[in-house]
Amino acid sequence: MKIKCFINATQVTDETARLLKQLNAWAAVGIESLSRVDRAEKGKTQARDNYCAIKILAEHNVPMILTFVMGLPGENNGSLMADKNQIMKIAKQYRESIYWITVSPLLITLGSRAFNDCNNGDLSKRHPWEFYNPFLLTEQYFKNFCSVKLDKVYKTIANLKKEIGKIAPRIIFDSKGLDPKKWSTL
């Protein structure tokens, strides 16, 4: 039986990798963004920590579940393409060690910096009885605060799914419910 262990990249060492291997565990690492993590103010993890964690886990043959987010604050077309290219490079280089890749657009969550940017004290609602709609706030965020459009993020994720499927067909790719056929043809 496999277990999924959530681990921050900064916690991955040779010792933790050995323990994960002993546990017969998948290491679930929230990478977020390789080009934006240093500037997105998302905790203390930096891009080099993510690369180091991936390398160590692969050296110890610990299967990885990697999650990425597109559309972090300050995202632009250049950083979006840089992340796409880095995800492809990682999938190609570590395809034997990666079990699962999840790529999703930024979902605005209650209390996040993006949430505060979006609502400015006025929560978006579709219905008067609704308190908070993360999907509506996400649309609002991409429209008003991100230089990359949500459609571009969806298309990039759909293309990633196709390209990773070609170079590493055994990696499970989760696009968080996006329909890759729809977005890759637009």
C-alpha positions as a Markdown table, in Angstrom:
| # | Residue | x | y | z |
|---|---|---|---|---|
| 1 | Met | 0.0 | 0.0 | 0.0 |
| 2 | Lys | 1.3 | 3.5 | -0.9 |
| 3 | Ile | 0.7 | 6.6 | 1.2 |
| 4 | Lys | 0.9 | 10.1 | 0.0 |
| 5 | Cys | 3.2 | 12.4 | 2.2 |
| 6 | Phe | 2.9 | 16.1 | 1.7 |
| 7 | Ile | 6.3 | 17.7 | 2.1 |
| 8 | Asn | 7.7 | 21.1 | 1.5 |
| 9 | Ala | 10.7 | 21.3 | -0.8 |
| 10 | Thr | 12.7 | 22.8 | 2.0 |
| 11 | Gln | 12.1 | 19.6 | 4.1 |
| 12 | Val | 13.5 | 17.2 | 1.5 |
| 13 | Thr | 16.9 | 15.9 | 2.5 |
| 14 | Asp | 18.7 | 12.6 | 1.9 |
| 15 | Glu | 17.4 | 11.4 | 5.3 |
| 16 | Thr | 13.7 | 12.3 | 4.6 |
| 17 | Ala | 14.0 | 10.8 | 1.2 |
| 18 | Arg | 15.3 | 7.5 | 2.7 |
| 19 | Leu | 12.4 | 7.6 | 5.2 |
| 20 | Leu | 9.8 | 8.2 | 2.4 |
| 21 | Lys | 11.3 | 5.3 | 0.5 |
| 22 | Gln | 11.1 | 3.0 | 3.6 |
| 23 | Leu | 7.4 | 4.1 | 4.0 |
| 24 | Asn | 6.7 | 3.2 | 0.4 |
| 25 | Ala | 5.3 | 6.7 | 0.0 |
| 26 | Trp | 4.7 | 9.1 | -2.7 |
| 27 | Ala | 6.2 | 12.5 | -2.0 |
| 28 | Ala | 3.7 | 15.3 | -2.8 |
| 29 | Val | 5.6 | 18.5 | -3.3 |
| 30 | Gly | 3.7 | 21.8 | -4.0 |
| 31 | Ile | 6.1 | 23.4 | -6.4 |
| 32 | Glu | 3.6 | 26.2 | -7.3 |
| 33 | Ser | 5.8 | 28.1 | -9.9 |
| 34 | Leu | 9.4 | 27.7 | -10.9 |
| 35 | Ser | 9.8 | 31.2 | -12.3 |
| 36 | Arg | 7.5 | 33.1 | -9.9 |
| 37 | Val | 7.9 | 31.4 | -6.5 |
| 38 | Asp | 10.7 | 33.7 | -5.4 |
| 39 | Arg | 8.7 | 36.9 | -6.2 |
| 40 | Ala | 5.2 | 35.7 | -5.3 |
| 41 | Glu | 5.7 | 35.8 | -1.6 |
| 42 | Lys | 4.5 | 32.2 | -1.1 |
| 43 | Gly | 6.3 | 31.2 | 2.0 |
| 44 | Lys | 10.0 | 30.6 | 2.3 |
| 45 | Thr | 10.5 | 28.1 | -0.5 |
| 46 | Gln | 12.6 | 29.3 | -3.4 |
| 47 | Ala | 13.0 | 27.9 | -6.9 |
| 48 | Arg | 16.3 | 26.3 | -6.1 |
| 49 | Asp | 14.7 | 24.4 | -3.2 |
| 50 | Asn | 12.2 | 22.9 | -5.6 |
| 51 | Tyr | 14.9 | 21.8 | -8.0 |
| 52 | Cys | 17.0 | 20.3 | -5.2 |
| 53 | Ala | 14.0 | 18.4 | -3.7 |
| 54 | Ile | 13.1 | 16.9 | -7.1 |
| 55 | Lys | 16.7 | 15.8 | -7.6 |
| 56 | Ile | 17.1 | 14.2 | -4.1 |
| 57 | Leu | 13.7 | 12.4 | -4.4 |
| 58 | Ala | 14.7 | 11.0 | -7.8 |
| 59 | Glu | 18.1 | 9.9 | -6.5 |
| 60 | His | 16.3 | 7.9 | -3.8 |
| 61 | Asn | 13.7 | 6.5 | -6.2 |
| 62 | Val | 10.9 | 8.1 | -4.3 |
| 63 | Pro | 7.8 | 8.6 | -6.6 |
| 64 | Met | 6.8 | 12.2 | -6.8 |
| 65 | Ile | 3.5 | 14.0 | -7.1 |
| 66 | Leu | 4.3 | 17.6 | -8.3 |
| 67 | Thr | 1.8 | 20.4 | -8.3 |
| 68 | Phe | 2.2 | 23.6 | -10.2 |
| 69 | Val | 0.0 | 26.8 | -10.2 |
| 70 | Met | -0.2 | 29.2 | -13.2 |
| 71 | Gly | -1.2 | 32.8 | -12.7 |
| 72 | Leu | 0.5 | 33.7 | -9.4 |
| 73 | Pro | 0.7 | 37.5 | -8.8 |
| 74 | Gly | 2.8 | 39.1 | -11.4 |
| 75 | Glu | 2.5 | 36.3 | -13.9 |
| 76 | Asn | 3.1 | 37.4 | -17.5 |
| 77 | Asn | 3.4 | 35.7 | -20.8 |
| 78 | Gly | 7.2 | 35.3 | -20.4 |
| 79 | Ser | 6.9 | 33.7 | -16.9 |
| 80 | Leu | 4.0 | 31.5 | -18.1 |
| 81 | Met | 6.1 | 30.1 | -21.0 |
| 82 | Ala | 9.2 | 29.8 | -18.7 |
| 83 | Asp | 7.2 | 27.6 | -16.3 |
| 84 | Lys | 5.8 | 25.5 | -19.1 |
| 85 | Asn | 9.3 | 24.9 | -20.5 |
| 86 | Gln | 10.6 | 24.1 | -17.0 |
| 87 | Ile | 7.8 | 21.7 | -16.3 |
| 88 | Met | 8.5 | 20.0 | -19.6 |
| 89 | Lys | 12.2 | 19.8 | -18.8 |
| 90 | Ile | 11.5 | 18.3 | -15.4 |
| 91 | Ala | 9.0 | 15.8 | -16.8 |
| 92 | Lys | 11.6 | 14.7 | -19.4 |
| 93 | Gln | 14.5 | 14.5 | -17.0 |
| 94 | Tyr | 12.7 | 12.8 | -14.1 |
| 95 | Arg | 10.0 | 10.9 | -16.0 |
| 96 | Glu | 10.9 | 7.6 | -14.3 |
| 97 | Ser | 10.5 | 9.2 | -10.8 |
| 98 | Ile | 7.4 | 11.3 | -11.4 |
| 99 | Tyr | 4.1 | 9.6 | -10.7 |
| 100 | Trp | 1.7 | 12.5 | -11.0 |
| 101 | Ile | 1.7 | 16.1 | -12.2 |
| 102 | Thr | -1.0 | 18.6 | -11.4 |
| 103 | Val | -1.1 | 21.9 | -13.1 |
| 104 | Ser | -3.9 | 24.4 | -12.4 |
| 105 | Pro | -4.7 | 28.1 | -12.7 |
| 106 | Leu | -4.5 | 30.1 | -9.5 |
| 107 | Leu | -7.7 | 29.6 | -7.5 |
| 108 | Ile | -8.4 | 32.6 | -5.3 |
| 109 | Thr | -8.8 | 31.4 | -1.7 |
| 110 | Leu | -10.1 | 33.2 | 1.3 |
| 111 | Gly | -7.5 | 35.4 | 3.0 |
| 112 | Ser | -4.8 | 35.1 | 0.2 |
| 113 | Arg | -3.0 | 38.1 | -1.2 |
| 114 | Ala | -4.9 | 37.7 | -4.4 |
| 115 | Phe | -8.2 | 37.5 | -2.5 |
| 116 | Asn | -7.5 | 40.8 | -0.9 |
| 117 | Asp | -6.5 | 42.4 | -4.2 |
| 118 | Cys | -9.7 | 41.1 | -5.8 |
| 119 | Asn | -12.3 | 42.0 | -3.3 |
| 120 | Asn | -11.1 | 45.4 | -1.9 |
| 121 | Gly | -13.6 | 44.9 | 0.9 |
| 122 | Asp | -16.5 | 43.9 | -1.5 |
| 123 | Leu | -16.9 | 40.2 | -2.0 |
| 124 | Ser | -18.0 | 39.1 | -5.4 |
| 125 | Lys | -21.3 | 37.2 | -5.3 |
| 126 | Arg | -23.5 | 35.5 | -7.9 |
| 127 | His | -26.4 | 35.2 | -5.4 |
| 128 | Pro | -27.3 | 37.5 | -2.5 |
| 129 | Trp | -27.1 | 34.6 | -0.1 |
| 130 | Glu | -23.7 | 33.5 | -1.3 |
| 131 | Phe | -20.7 | 34.6 | 0.8 |
| 132 | Tyr | -17.7 | 33.7 | -1.3 |
| 133 | Asn | -17.3 | 32.2 | -4.8 |
| 134 | Pro | -13.6 | 31.2 | -5.5 |
| 135 | Phe | -14.3 | 30.6 | -9.2 |
| 136 | Leu | -15.9 | 34.1 | -9.7 |
| 137 | Leu | -13.0 | 35.7 | -7.8 |
| 138 | Thr | -10.5 | 33.8 | -10.0 |
| 139 | Glu | -12.1 | 35.1 | -13.1 |
| 140 | Gln | -12.1 | 38.6 | -11.7 |
| 141 | Tyr | -8.4 | 38.2 | -10.6 |
| 142 | Phe | -7.3 | 37.2 | -14.1 |
| 143 | Lys | -9.3 | 39.9 | -15.7 |
| 144 | Asn | -8.1 | 42.8 | -13.4 |
| 145 | Phe | -4.8 | 41.9 | -11.8 |
| 146 | Cys | -2.9 | 39.5 | -14.1 |
| 147 | Ser | -1.3 | 40.4 | -17.4 |
| 148 | Val | -2.0 | 36.8 | -18.5 |
| 149 | Lys | -5.6 | 36.0 | -19.5 |
| 150 | Leu | -7.2 | 32.9 | -17.9 |
| 151 | Asp | -7.9 | 31.5 | -21.4 |
| 152 | Lys | -4.1 | 31.6 | -22.1 |
| 153 | Val | -3.5 | 29.7 | -18.9 |
| 154 | Tyr | -6.1 | 27.1 | -19.8 |
| 155 | Lys | -4.5 | 26.6 | -23.3 |
| 156 | Thr | -1.0 | 26.4 | -21.8 |
| 157 | Ile | -2.2 | 23.7 | -19.3 |
| 158 | Ala | -4.0 | 21.7 | -22.1 |
| 159 | Asn | -0.8 | 21.9 | -24.3 |
| 160 | Leu | 1.3 | 20.7 | -21.4 |
| 161 | Lys | -1.0 | 17.7 | -20.9 |
| 162 | Lys | -0.6 | 16.8 | -24.6 |
| 163 | Glu | 3.2 | 17.3 | -24.6 |
| 164 | Ile | 3.9 | 15.4 | -21.4 |
| 165 | Gly | 1.7 | 12.6 | -22.6 |
| 166 | Lys | 4.0 | 12.3 | -25.6 |
| 167 | Ile | 7.3 | 12.3 | -23.7 |
| 168 | Ala | 6.2 | 10.5 | -20.6 |
| 169 | Pro | 2.9 | 8.7 | -21.1 |
| 170 | Arg | 3.0 | 6.9 | -17.7 |
| 171 | Ile | 2.9 | 10.2 | -15.8 |
| 172 | Ile | -0.6 | 10.9 | -14.6 |
| 173 | Phe | -1.5 | 14.5 | -15.6 |
| 174 | Asp | -4.3 | 16.3 | -13.6 |
| 175 | Ser | -5.5 | 19.5 | -15.1 |
| 176 | Lys | -8.1 | 20.1 | -12.3 |
| 177 | Gly | -11.1 | 19.3 | -14.4 |
| 178 | Leu | -10.1 | 21.4 | -17.4 |
| 179 | Asp | -11.2 | 19.8 | -20.7 |
| 180 | Pro | -7.9 | 19.6 | -22.7 |
| 181 | Lys | -9.6 | 18.8 | -26.0 |
| 182 | Lys | -11.6 | 22.1 | -25.7 |
| 183 | Trp | -8.7 | 24.3 | -24.7 |
| 184 | Ser | -6.0 | 22.9 | -27.0 |
| 185 | Thr | -8.2 | 23.6 | -30.1 |
| 186 | Leu | -8.8 | 27.3 | -29.4 |
